[in-house]
Amino acid sequence: FLCRAFAYDRVTKRCHWLSFNSLTNGVRKKQDHAFDLYEKKDYVRNCIIGKGADYKGTISVTKSGIQCQAWNSMIPHEH
């Protein structure tokens, strides 16, 4: 289980771990005043710091629209 976010239920005063976040495909966004959503920065950050070795964001295309090379691939470029 990979915890990407958690929701705090104000009524029961409990936290609920979530394996998804607000950027996950298929997630419906609805405001609920009974819950506070906290998301781990590593999973909602869409910027690269340094060489990007620790990047866990959601961007998978270049600024010009070209699909990014997978980190574990040496094709078409070596690291």
C-alpha positions as CSV (number, residue, x, y, z in Angstrom):
1,F,0.0,0.0,0.0
2,L,1.4,3.4,-1.0
3,C,-0.1,6.3,0.9
4,R,-0.3,9.3,-1.4
5,A,-2.7,11.3,0.8
6,F,-4.9,11.2,3.8
7,A,-8.3,12.7,4.7
8,Y,-9.0,13.9,8.2
9,D,-12.6,13.4,9.2
10,R,-13.6,16.3,11.5
11,V,-16.6,14.5,12.9
12,T,-15.0,11.3,14.1
13,K,-11.5,12.9,14.4
14,R,-9.9,10.1,12.4
15,C,-7.5,10.0,9.5
16,H,-8.1,7.8,6.4
17,W,-5.1,6.8,4.4
18,L,-5.6,7.1,0.6
19,S,-3.7,5.3,-2.2
20,F,-4.7,8.1,-4.6
21,N,-4.6,11.9,-4.7
22,S,-6.4,14.7,-6.4
23,L,-4.3,14.2,-9.6
24,T,-5.1,10.5,-10.0
25,N,-7.1,9.7,-13.1
26,G,-10.8,9.0,-12.4
27,V,-10.9,10.9,-9.1
28,R,-14.1,13.0,-8.7
29,K,-13.4,16.2,-7.0
30,K,-16.2,17.3,-4.6
31,Q,-15.7,19.8,-1.8
32,D,-16.8,18.3,1.6
33,H,-16.5,20.6,4.7
34,A,-16.4,17.5,7.0
35,F,-13.0,16.4,5.6
36,D,-9.6,18.0,5.2
37,L,-7.5,16.5,2.5
38,Y,-3.7,16.4,3.0
39,E,-1.6,15.3,0.0
40,K,2.1,14.2,0.1
41,K,4.1,16.8,-1.8
42,D,6.1,14.2,-3.8
43,Y,2.9,13.1,-5.5
44,V,1.4,16.4,-6.4
45,R,4.6,18.3,-7.3
46,N,5.0,18.9,-11.0
47,C,8.4,20.4,-11.0
48,I,11.9,18.9,-11.3
49,I,14.5,19.8,-8.8
50,G,18.1,19.2,-9.9
51,K,18.4,16.3,-12.4
52,G,14.9,14.9,-11.4
53,A,16.2,11.7,-9.9
54,D,13.6,11.9,-7.1
55,Y,10.7,13.2,-9.3
56,K,7.4,11.5,-8.5
57,G,5.0,13.9,-10.2
58,T,2.5,13.4,-13.0
59,I,4.1,15.1,-16.0
60,S,4.9,12.6,-18.7
61,V,5.3,14.7,-21.8
62,T,7.8,17.5,-22.7
63,K,6.8,21.1,-23.2
64,S,6.5,20.4,-26.9
65,G,4.2,17.3,-26.4
66,I,6.7,14.5,-26.8
67,Q,6.2,11.4,-24.6
68,C,8.9,11.2,-21.9
69,Q,11.4,8.3,-21.8
70,A,10.8,5.9,-18.9
71,W,13.4,6.2,-16.1
72,N,14.2,2.5,-16.4
73,S,14.7,2.7,-20.2
74,M,18.0,3.3,-22.0
75,I,16.2,3.8,-25.3
76,P,16.3,6.1,-27.2
77,H,18.8,7.9,-24.9
78,E,21.3,6.6,-22.3
79,H,21.3,8.3,-18.9
